[in-house]
C-alpha cells in the first residue's frame, strides 16, 4: 500500500493505492524440533516487495501463524516500509506563508509587504488581524524553527540598533515566541504572532520575512541537509499606542 500520492510529497487520500506485490519471508531453520520443556530460536528474514516506487513510501505488512499440536494458535504481525523516510520531504519550499488570524480557515495568503499594526508590547488584545504564520507540513516533523529575518525599517519608523544590525546582513533577530516547536504532526500548523520573540524581546517596527526550517524524519538537527527550508513573503509590522 502506497503512503504518498503519485508524484507528490503528500499522503494519498483514503483508500490508498494497493500495489500487486508482496513481501517474501524465509525462516532459519525451516524445520525445527523443540523437546518438551526446552526452547529454540528461529530467525526470520523479511524480503521487501520488488518493483515498487520507493519514492511513494510503500508500506507492507502481514502476519505469521503458529499452530501448536495442542490446538493453540499464535500470530506474529510484521510490517515494513520501502524507501527512505529520512530522504522524504516534510515541508515544500512554497508551503509557508503569512495570513491574518481571521483568515486562517479561508487559507488566504497576505500579499507581499502587507502591513500589520500590532498591539503595544505587553498589552492584551483580541485583535483578529495579527500576522499569522502558517506551515503546511507534508509529513510530521519533531522540530520546527522559525527565524524572523530583518529586511529594512518601515518608512514611518526609525530603525533601532537591533533592527539596523540585522537588516544590514539579512540576519535573524530571533525566533517567534512559540519556537522552536516540537513534535509537529503533518498538516497545517498555525502560529499567530504579536511581535514577541523567543528570547523575551520584541521585534522592532520594520519589514521582515520568516524562514521556517523543518527537520526531516530521523534527521540530525546538526546536519543542514536534514532540514527542509521554506520562507514567507516579506511583511511589515508596527505597533499601536
C-alpha positions as CSV (number, residue, x, y, z in Angstrom):
1,X,0.0,0.0,0.0
2,X,1.4,3.4,-1.0
3,X,1.7,6.1,1.6
4,X,2.1,9.1,-0.8
5,X,0.1,10.1,-3.8
6,X,1.7,9.8,-7.3
7,X,4.3,12.4,-8.0
8,X,3.6,14.1,-4.6
9,X,5.1,14.6,-1.2
10,X,1.7,14.4,0.4
11,X,-0.2,11.4,1.7
12,X,-2.8,9.7,-0.5
13,X,-6.4,10.2,0.2
14,X,-8.2,7.1,1.5
15,X,-8.4,4.5,0.1
16,X,-4.7,4.3,-0.6
17,X,-3.4,2.6,-3.8
18,X,-2.7,-1.1,-3.1
19,X,0.1,-2.4,-5.3
20,X,0.0,-6.0,-6.6
21,X,3.2,-7.1,-4.8
22,X,4.0,-8.9,-1.6
23,X,6.9,-9.4,0.8
24,X,8.7,-12.7,0.9
25,X,9.6,-14.5,4.2
26,X,12.1,-17.1,4.9
27,X,12.9,-19.0,8.2
28,X,16.2,-20.4,9.5
29,X,15.9,-23.2,10.2
30,X,12.9,-24.1,8.2
31,X,12.3,-27.3,10.2
32,X,12.6,-27.3,14.0
33,X,12.1,-29.9,16.7
34,X,11.6,-28.5,20.2
35,X,11.8,-31.1,23.0
36,X,9.4,-30.7,25.9
37,X,10.5,-28.1,28.4
38,X,13.1,-26.5,26.1
39,X,13.2,-23.6,23.7
40,X,14.8,-22.9,20.4
41,X,15.4,-19.8,18.3
42,X,14.1,-19.3,14.8
43,X,15.5,-16.4,12.7
44,X,13.0,-14.7,10.3
45,X,14.2,-12.9,7.2
46,X,11.9,-10.4,5.6
47,X,12.4,-9.5,1.9
48,X,10.5,-6.4,0.8
49,X,8.3,-6.4,-2.2
50,X,10.1,-5.6,-5.5
51,X,9.1,-3.4,-8.4
52,X,7.5,-0.7,-6.3
53,X,8.0,3.1,-6.4
54,X,10.1,3.7,-3.3
55,X,9.6,7.5,-3.5
56,X,5.9,6.9,-2.6
57,X,6.9,5.1,0.6
58,X,5.2,1.7,0.1
59,X,4.0,0.1,3.4
60,X,3.9,-3.7,3.5
61,X,2.6,-5.9,6.3
62,X,1.2,-9.2,7.3
63,X,1.3,-11.9,10.0
64,X,2.7,-15.3,10.7
65,X,0.5,-18.0,12.3
66,X,2.0,-20.6,14.6
67,X,-0.2,-23.7,15.1
68,X,0.6,-25.9,18.1
69,X,-0.2,-29.6,18.4
70,X,-2.4,-28.9,21.4
71,X,-4.7,-26.9,19.2
72,X,-3.5,-23.4,20.2
73,X,-2.9,-20.8,17.5
74,X,-0.5,-17.9,17.8
75,X,0.1,-15.0,15.4
76,X,3.1,-12.7,14.9
77,X,2.5,-9.5,13.0
78,X,5.2,-7.7,10.9
79,X,5.4,-4.6,8.8
80,X,8.0,-2.6,6.9
81,X,8.4,0.5,4.7
82,X,10.2,0.6,1.4
83,X,12.1,3.8,0.6
84,X,13.7,6.3,2.9
85,X,11.8,8.4,5.5
86,X,15.0,10.5,6.1
87,X,15.0,11.5,2.4
88,X,11.3,12.2,2.3
89,X,10.3,15.9,2.1
90,X,8.4,17.1,5.1
91,X,8.0,20.8,4.0
92,X,7.7,22.1,0.5
93,X,9.6,25.4,-0.3
94,X,6.3,27.2,-1.0
95,X,4.2,25.9,1.9
96,X,4.9,28.6,4.4
97,X,3.0,31.9,4.3
98,X,1.6,34.8,6.3
99,X,-2.1,35.4,6.7
100,X,-4.2,37.2,9.3
101,X,-5.6,35.4,12.3
102,X,-9.1,36.0,10.9
103,X,-8.3,34.4,7.5
104,X,-6.7,31.2,8.7
105,X,-9.7,28.9,7.9
106,X,-10.1,30.5,4.5
107,X,-6.4,29.9,3.7
108,X,-6.0,33.4,2.3
109,X,-2.3,34.5,1.9
110,X,-1.4,38.0,2.7
111,X,0.1,40.0,-0.3
112,X,3.8,41.0,-0.3
113,X,4.6,43.8,2.1
114,X,1.3,43.6,3.9
115,X,1.4,45.9,7.0
116,X,0.2,44.7,10.4
117,X,-0.4,47.1,13.2
118,X,0.2,45.1,16.4
119,X,-0.9,45.8,20.0
120,X,1.7,47.6,22.0
121,X,4.1,45.2,23.7
122,X,2.8,43.6,26.9
123,X,-0.8,44.6,26.3
124,X,-3.7,42.3,25.9
125,X,-5.7,42.3,22.7
126,X,-8.3,40.3,20.9
127,X,-7.4,41.8,17.5
128,X,-8.4,39.5,14.6
129,X,-5.6,40.9,12.4
130,X,-2.4,39.6,14.0
131,X,0.1,38.3,11.4
132,X,-0.2,34.5,11.5
133,X,2.5,32.1,10.3
134,X,1.0,29.1,8.5
135,X,3.2,26.0,7.9
136,X,1.8,23.2,5.8
137,X,3.7,20.0,6.7
138,X,3.6,17.1,4.2
139,X,4.9,14.7,7.0
140,X,5.4,15.1,10.7
141,X,8.5,16.9,12.0
142,X,9.8,16.6,15.5
143,X,11.4,20.1,15.3
144,X,10.4,23.3,13.6
145,X,12.4,26.6,13.8
146,X,11.0,29.9,12.6
147,X,13.6,32.8,12.4
148,X,12.5,36.4,11.9
149,X,14.7,37.9,9.2
150,X,15.1,41.7,9.1
151,X,14.9,43.5,5.8
152,X,14.6,47.2,6.2
153,X,12.7,49.6,8.5
154,X,9.1,50.6,7.7
155,X,9.1,54.1,6.1
156,X,7.5,55.7,9.1
157,X,9.9,54.3,11.7
158,X,13.5,54.9,12.5
159,X,15.3,51.6,12.9
160,X,16.7,50.8,16.3
161,X,20.2,49.2,16.8
162,X,18.8,45.6,16.8
163,X,17.0,46.0,13.5
164,X,19.8,48.0,11.9
165,X,22.4,45.4,12.6
166,X,20.3,42.5,11.5
167,X,18.9,44.1,8.3
168,X,22.3,45.1,7.1
169,X,23.2,41.4,6.8
170,X,19.8,39.8,6.3
171,X,20.2,38.2,9.7
172,X,17.7,36.7,12.2
173,X,16.7,38.8,15.1
174,X,15.3,35.7,16.8
175,X,12.6,33.1,16.6
176,X,8.9,33.5,17.1
177,X,7.8,33.3,20.7
178,X,6.4,29.7,20.3
179,X,9.5,28.3,18.7
180,X,11.3,26.0,18.5
181,X,8.1,23.9,18.1
182,X,8.5,20.2,18.8
183,X,6.6,17.1,17.7
184,X,4.6,18.6,14.9
185,X,2.0,16.4,13.1
186,X,1.6,16.5,9.3
187,X,-0.9,19.1,8.1
188,X,-1.4,22.8,8.8
189,X,0.3,24.4,11.8
190,X,-0.9,27.9,12.7
191,X,1.1,30.4,14.8
192,X,-0.3,33.9,15.5
193,X,2.4,36.4,16.3
194,X,2.1,39.6,18.4
195,X,5.7,40.6,17.8
196,X,7.3,38.8,20.7
197,X,10.5,36.8,20.2
198,X,11.6,33.6,21.9
199,X,14.2,35.4,23.9
200,X,11.5,37.7,25.5
201,X,12.4,40.7,23.4
202,X,10.0,42.4,20.9
203,X,10.7,42.8,17.2
204,X,11.2,46.4,16.3
205,X,8.9,48.0,13.7
206,X,10.1,47.1,10.3
207,X,9.9,44.8,7.3
208,X,10.5,41.1,7.8
209,X,10.2,37.6,6.4
210,X,10.1,34.4,8.4
211,X,12.3,31.5,7.5
212,X,11.0,28.1,8.6
213,X,13.2,25.0,9.0
214,X,11.6,21.6,9.4
215,X,13.7,18.6,10.5
216,X,13.1,15.5,8.4
217,X,12.1,12.2,10.0
218,X,15.1,10.5,11.6
219,X,17.1,13.7,10.7
220,X,20.1,15.0,12.6
221,X,19.5,18.6,13.6
222,X,23.2,19.3,13.3
223,X,23.2,18.3,9.6
224,X,22.0,21.1,7.2
225,X,20.9,18.5,4.6
226,X,18.4,17.0,7.0
227,X,16.3,20.2,7.1
228,X,13.7,21.4,4.7
229,X,13.6,25.2,4.4
230,X,10.7,27.5,3.4
231,X,10.2,31.2,3.8
232,X,7.3,33.7,3.7
233,X,6.9,36.7,1.6
234,X,8.0,39.9,3.2
235,X,5.6,41.8,5.5
236,X,5.8,44.8,7.8
237,X,4.9,45.4,11.4
238,X,4.3,48.5,13.5
239,X,2.8,48.9,17.0
240,X,-0.3,50.8,18.1
241,X,-0.5,53.1,21.1
